Amino acid sequence: MLENATQRLRALEPEDVDILLLWENDSNHWWLGGSITPFSRATLLKFATGDHDLYRDRQLRFMLDHKNAQGDWHTVGAIDVYDFDVRNLRAGIGVIVDNKERRKGHASVGLDL
């Protein structure tokens, strides 16, 4: 896990499916990732419980968590690494931050981790 005092990047867990359903099925975001249809809970659960290998799949999703003033962690976004190309040392990066958590610096800190 990559983390600092207030932010962390962690692996995708089955418990993340509910928030992924909201983000992935928001048609306002589809132009960013190429989706044209909604995802089912079953599809996202299969993705969340699958074996993820950056070198094999050429992509990896991290969940971005923030620690609030009470010391509790809550998920505020996700960072995707995609089109990973080890030979040419490059990859695409996709970031989504929950609507109510935007403009608070979460994406910037997450990318710094």
MDAnalysis code that builds the backbone (N, CA, C; Angstrom):
import MDAnalysis as mda
import numpy as np

u = mda.Universe.empty(339, n_residues=113, atom_resindex=np.repeat(np.arange(113), 3), trajectory=True)
u.add_TopologyAttr("name", ["N", "CA", "C"] * 113)
u.add_TopologyAttr("resid", np.arange(1, 114))
u.add_TopologyAttr("resname", ["MET", "LEU", "GLU", "ASN", "ALA", "THR", "GLN", "ARG", "LEU", "ARG", "ALA", "LEU", "GLU", "PRO", "GLU", "ASP", "VAL", "ASP", "ILE", "LEU", "LEU", "LEU", "TRP", "GLU", "ASN", "ASP", "SER", "ASN", "HIS", "TRP", "TRP", "LEU", "GLY", "GLY", "SER", "ILE", "THR", "PRO", "PHE", "SER", "ARG", "ALA", "THR", "LEU", "LEU", "LYS", "PHE", "ALA", "THR", "GLY", "ASP", "HIS", "ASP", "LEU", "TYR", "ARG", "ASP", "ARG", "GLN", "LEU", "ARG", "PHE", "MET", "LEU", "ASP", "HIS", "LYS", "ASN", "ALA", "GLN", "GLY", "ASP", "TRP", "HIS", "THR", "VAL", "GLY", "ALA", "ILE", "ASP", "VAL", "TYR", "ASP", "PHE", "ASP", "VAL", "ARG", "ASN", "LEU", "ARG", "ALA", "GLY", "ILE", "GLY", "VAL", "ILE", "VAL", "ASP", "ASN", "LYS", "GLU", "ARG", "ARG", "LYS", "GLY", "HIS", "ALA", "SER", "VAL", "GLY", "LEU", "ASP", "LEU"])
u.atoms.positions = np.array([
    [0.853, -1.174, 0.000],
    [0.000, 0.000, 0.000],
    [0.899, 1.236, 0.000],
    [0.523, 2.196, -0.795],
    [1.229, 3.477, -0.859],
    [0.422, 4.480, -0.055],
    [1.066, 5.147, 0.900],
    [0.293, 6.100, 1.699],
    [1.170, 7.159, 2.335],
    [0.509, 8.233, 2.719],
    [1.108, 9.255, 3.563],
    [0.168, 9.447, 4.750],
    [0.272, 10.544, 5.455],
    [-0.525, 10.731, 6.670],
    [-2.025, 10.833, 6.405],
    [-2.418, 11.312, 5.223],
    [-3.846, 11.545, 4.978],
    [-4.415, 10.870, 3.738],
    [-3.577, 10.305, 2.893],
    [-4.044, 9.677, 1.659],
    [-3.378, 8.315, 1.509],
    [-4.082, 7.398, 0.853],
    [-3.465, 6.117, 0.530],
    [-4.033, 5.577, -0.779],
    [-3.202, 4.828, -1.463],
    [-3.609, 4.067, -2.638],
    [-3.595, 2.605, -2.232],
    [-4.689, 1.917, -2.520],
    [-4.788, 0.512, -2.131],
    [-5.394, -0.283, -3.272],
    [-5.292, -1.584, -3.146],
    [-5.864, -2.480, -4.147],
    [-7.385, -2.418, -4.114],
    [-7.970, -2.703, -5.236],
    [-9.418, -2.794, -5.375],
    [-9.931, -3.984, -4.572],
    [-11.018, -3.787, -3.828],
    [-11.629, -4.832, -3.001],
    [-13.092, -5.017, -3.419],
    [-13.671, -6.190, -3.142],
    [-15.091, -6.403, -3.466],
    [-16.014, -5.360, -2.827],
    [-15.638, -4.830, -1.678],
    [-16.457, -3.819, -1.004],
    [-16.538, -2.511, -1.786],
    [-15.685, -2.342, -2.781],
    [-15.663, -1.119, -3.586],
    [-16.696, -1.123, -4.712],
    [-17.383, -2.228, -4.911],
    [-18.299, -2.361, -6.044],
    [-19.399, -1.303, -6.018],
    [-19.960, -0.996, -4.859],
    [-21.047, -0.011, -4.805],
    [-20.609, 1.356, -5.317],
    [-19.448, 1.816, -4.894],
    [-18.991, 3.131, -5.353],
    [-18.571, 3.064, -6.824],
    [-18.014, 1.932, -7.251],
    [-17.668, 1.778, -8.666],
    [-18.902, 1.814, -9.553],
    [-19.996, 1.221, -9.073],
    [-21.251, 1.274, -9.840],
    [-21.674, 2.716, -10.093],
    [-21.549, 3.559, -9.086],
    [-21.910, 4.975, -9.245],
    [-21.005, 5.663, -10.256],
    [-19.714, 5.476, -10.108],
    [-18.766, 6.163, -10.982],
    [-18.796, 5.619, -12.403],
    [-18.715, 4.307, -12.549],
    [-18.625, 3.699, -13.880],
    [-19.914, 3.853, -14.681],
    [-21.047, 3.953, -14.000],
    [-22.332, 4.048, -14.701],
    [-22.839, 5.476, -14.843],
    [-22.026, 6.444, -14.482],
    [-22.363, 7.846, -14.710],
    [-22.004, 8.174, -16.159],
    [-23.001, 8.308, -17.003],
    [-22.753, 8.505, -18.438],
    [-21.973, 9.785, -18.733],
    [-21.927, 10.717, -17.800],
    [-21.123, 11.927, -18.000],
    [-19.627, 11.611, -18.052],
    [-19.220, 10.459, -17.525],
    [-17.807, 10.079, -17.506],
    [-17.429, 9.137, -18.643],
    [-18.401, 8.631, -19.374],
    [-18.116, 7.600, -20.363],
    [-17.155, 8.059, -21.446],
    [-17.201, 9.304, -21.825],
    [-16.318, 9.782, -22.884],
    [-14.849, 9.704, -22.463],
    [-14.604, 9.680, -21.149],
    [-13.231, 9.619, -20.662],
    [-12.611, 8.237, -20.836],
    [-13.422, 7.197, -20.714],
    [-12.877, 5.852, -20.738],
    [-13.322, 4.991, -21.893],
    [-14.187, 5.482, -22.711],
    [-14.613, 4.711, -23.862],
    [-15.821, 3.827, -23.634],
    [-16.430, 3.868, -22.457],
    [-17.633, 3.066, -22.209],
    [-18.823, 3.674, -22.936],
    [-19.710, 2.788, -23.394],
    [-20.942, 3.272, -24.017],
    [-22.169, 2.597, -23.419],
    [-21.943, 1.689, -22.470],
    [-23.053, 1.009, -21.797],
    [-22.736, 0.880, -20.314],
    [-23.767, 0.769, -19.488],
    [-23.540, 0.606, -18.050],
    [-22.937, -0.769, -17.725],
    [-22.261, -0.834, -16.591],
    [-21.725, -2.090, -16.075],
    [-22.705, -2.668, -15.067],
    [-22.792, -3.983, -15.014],
    [-23.633, -4.639, -14.013],
    [-22.834, -4.830, -12.727],
    [-23.545, -5.044, -11.633],
    [-22.901, -5.347, -10.354],
    [-22.046, -6.610, -10.501],
    [-22.572, -7.614, -11.199],
    [-21.839, -8.873, -11.374],
    [-20.523, -8.655, -12.123],
    [-20.554, -7.834, -13.155],
    [-19.340, -7.551, -13.925],
    [-18.302, -6.853, -13.064],
    [-18.729, -5.851, -12.304],
    [-17.787, -5.125, -11.457],
    [-17.282, -5.984, -10.306],
    [-18.134, -6.853, -9.777],
    [-17.697, -7.756, -8.713],
    [-16.652, -8.737, -9.248],
    [-16.867, -9.235, -10.451],
    [-15.883, -10.130, -11.074],
    [-14.555, -9.403, -11.260],
    [-14.618, -8.153, -11.699],
    [-13.411, -7.342, -11.865],
    [-12.724, -7.126, -10.519],
    [-13.501, -6.805, -9.484],
    [-12.934, -6.510, -8.164],
    [-12.317, -7.735, -7.504],
    [-12.826, -8.907, -7.809],
    [-12.317, -10.124, -7.171],
    [-11.305, -10.857, -8.041],
    [-11.034, -10.325, -9.205],
    [-10.110, -10.984, -10.125],
    [-8.658, -10.819, -9.724],
    [-7.832, -11.585, -10.387],
    [-6.389, -11.528, -10.203],
    [-5.850, -10.443, -11.134],
    [-5.229, -9.420, -10.564],
    [-4.752, -8.298, -11.367],
    [-3.230, -8.283, -11.388],
    [-2.680, -8.260, -12.582],
    [-1.238, -8.235, -12.769],
    [-0.919, -7.162, -13.802],
    [-0.197, -6.138, -13.390],
    [0.107, -5.011, -14.264],
    [0.844, -5.459, -15.527],
    [1.771, -6.380, -15.387],
    [2.564, -6.809, -16.539],
    [1.753, -7.669, -17.503],
    [0.862, -8.481, -16.992],
    [0.032, -9.333, -17.847],
    [-1.124, -8.544, -18.465],
    [-1.838, -7.790, -17.620],
    [-3.052, -7.098, -18.054],
    [-2.776, -5.740, -18.688],
    [-1.597, -5.196, -18.415],
    [-1.202, -3.871, -18.879],
    [-2.084, -2.769, -18.296],
    [-2.781, -3.092, -17.195],
    [-3.588, -2.088, -16.502],
    [-3.747, -2.492, -15.044],
    [-4.009, -1.500, -14.198],
    [-4.190, -1.746, -12.777],
    [-4.974, -0.587, -12.182],
    [-5.892, -0.902, -11.283],
    [-6.680, 0.136, -10.621],
    [-6.306, 0.206, -9.147],
    [-6.096, 1.432, -8.677],
    [-5.877, 1.707, -7.262],
    [-7.062, 2.506, -6.747],
    [-7.506, 2.201, -5.557],
    [-8.533, 3.005, -4.909],
    [-7.823, 4.062, -4.075],
    [-8.340, 5.277, -4.118],
    [-7.755, 6.414, -3.417],
    [-8.591, 6.716, -2.182],
    [-7.973, 6.570, -1.019],
    [-8.650, 6.809, 0.255],
    [-8.090, 8.049, 0.931],
    [-8.938, 8.715, 1.692],
    [-8.566, 9.900, 2.469],
    [-8.892, 9.650, 3.938],
    [-7.987, 10.077, 4.816],
    [-8.222, 9.959, 6.253],
    [-8.804, 11.280, 6.752],
    [-9.992, 11.213, 7.358],
    [-10.635, 12.435, 7.855],
    [-10.062, 12.835, 9.215],
    [-10.554, 13.928, 9.763],
    [-10.041, 14.462, 11.028],
    [-10.210, 13.491, 12.188],
    [-11.190, 12.603, 12.095],
    [-11.424, 11.611, 13.148],
    [-10.525, 10.385, 12.983],
    [-9.743, 10.340, 11.920],
    [-8.839, 9.224, 11.686],
    [-9.438, 8.072, 10.909],
    [-10.637, 8.276, 10.350],
    [-11.307, 7.228, 9.578],
    [-10.979, 7.381, 8.094],
    [-10.709, 6.262, 7.439],
    [-10.443, 6.262, 6.007],
    [-11.748, 6.145, 5.235],
    [-11.875, 6.896, 4.157],
    [-13.005, 6.720, 3.249],
    [-12.517, 6.917, 1.810],
    [-13.137, 6.207, 0.902],
    [-12.718, 6.218, -0.496],
    [-13.225, 7.477, -1.179],
    [-12.304, 8.195, -1.818],
    [-12.657, 9.438, -2.500],
    [-12.455, 9.357, -4.009],
    [-11.778, 8.310, -4.478],
    [-11.534, 8.218, -5.907],
    [-10.787, 6.960, -6.289],
    [-10.345, 6.942, -7.532],
    [-9.580, 5.812, -8.061],
    [-8.565, 6.338, -9.072],
    [-7.463, 5.641, -9.153],
    [-6.434, 5.958, -10.141],
    [-6.171, 4.694, -10.945],
    [-6.289, 4.817, -12.257],
    [-6.046, 3.696, -13.162],
    [-4.733, 3.904, -13.901],
    [-3.952, 2.850, -13.975],
    [-2.789, 2.791, -14.852],
    [-3.215, 1.892, -16.010],
    [-3.099, 2.377, -17.232],
    [-3.543, 1.587, -18.388],
    [-2.543, 1.728, -19.535],
    [-2.651, 0.838, -20.499],
    [-1.717, 0.798, -21.634],
    [-0.265, 0.802, -21.156],
    [-0.016, 0.066, -20.079],
    [1.331, -0.033, -19.519],
    [2.269, -0.662, -20.545],
    [3.370, 0.012, -20.807],
    [4.345, -0.437, -21.803],
    [5.721, -0.451, -21.152],
    [6.123, -1.622, -20.657],
    [7.387, -1.723, -19.929],
    [8.584, -1.463, -20.844],
    [8.483, -1.850, -22.092],
    [9.602, -1.651, -23.017],
    [9.904, -0.168, -23.209],
    [8.869, 0.639, -23.373],
    [9.065, 2.065, -23.628],
    [8.871, 2.934, -22.393],
    [8.692, 2.293, -21.235],
    [8.570, 2.996, -19.951],
    [7.494, 4.078, -19.979],
    [6.282, 3.674, -20.383],
    [5.189, 4.640, -20.392],
    [3.869, 3.941, -20.079],
    [2.906, 4.747, -19.681],
    [1.558, 4.252, -19.374],
    [0.614, 5.439, -19.367],
    [-0.663, 5.134, -19.545],
    [-1.691, 6.149, -19.384],
    [-2.148, 6.165, -17.933],
    [-2.620, 7.304, -17.497],
    [-3.133, 7.452, -16.134],
    [-4.532, 8.043, -16.224],
    [-5.457, 7.412, -15.531],
    [-6.819, 7.928, -15.425],
    [-7.146, 8.157, -13.960],
    [-7.792, 9.260, -13.666],
    [-8.141, 9.598, -12.284],
    [-9.611, 9.973, -12.230],
    [-10.313, 9.420, -11.250],
    [-11.675, 9.862, -10.969],
    [-11.758, 10.171, -9.484],
    [-12.370, 11.296, -9.182],
    [-12.608, 11.699, -7.796],
    [-14.107, 11.915, -7.654],
    [-14.656, 11.390, -6.577],
    [-16.084, 11.522, -6.311],
    [-16.502, 12.993, -6.372],
    [-17.675, 13.258, -6.928],
    [-18.149, 14.640, -7.112],
    [-18.032, 15.485, -5.854],
    [-18.407, 14.953, -4.705],
    [-18.388, 15.759, -3.477],
    [-16.985, 15.929, -2.893],
    [-15.996, 15.235, -3.462],
    [-14.619, 15.332, -2.971],
    [-13.692, 16.074, -3.928],
    [-14.244, 16.603, -4.998],
    [-13.418, 17.291, -5.989],
    [-12.939, 18.648, -5.487],
    [-11.834, 19.080, -6.086],
    [-11.236, 20.391, -5.814],
    [-10.705, 20.492, -4.389],
    [-10.274, 19.354, -3.855],
    [-9.673, 19.312, -2.518],
    [-8.234, 18.793, -2.569],
    [-7.711, 18.583, -3.767],
    [-6.329, 18.139, -3.925],
    [-6.108, 16.638, -3.855],
    [-7.187, 15.848, -3.782],
    [-7.029, 14.401, -3.651],
    [-6.283, 13.784, -4.836],
    [-6.630, 14.175, -6.044],
    [-5.998, 13.589, -7.231],
    [-4.505, 13.896, -7.260],
    [-4.152, 15.123, -6.985],
    [-2.750, 15.523, -6.998],
    [-1.932, 14.739, -5.979],
    [-2.450, 14.633, -4.770],
    [-1.740, 13.882, -3.727],
    [-1.664, 12.404, -4.100],
    [-2.755, 11.859, -4.620],
    [-2.757, 10.458, -5.028],
    [-1.717, 10.161, -6.094],
    [-1.571, 11.048, -7.049],
    [-0.568, 10.858, -8.093],
    [0.847, 10.982, -7.543],
    [1.033, 11.802, -6.530],
    [2.351, 11.936, -5.907],
    [2.768, 10.683, -5.148],
    [1.775, 9.924, -4.671],
    [2.115, 8.703, -3.932],
    [2.810, 7.718, -4.852],
])
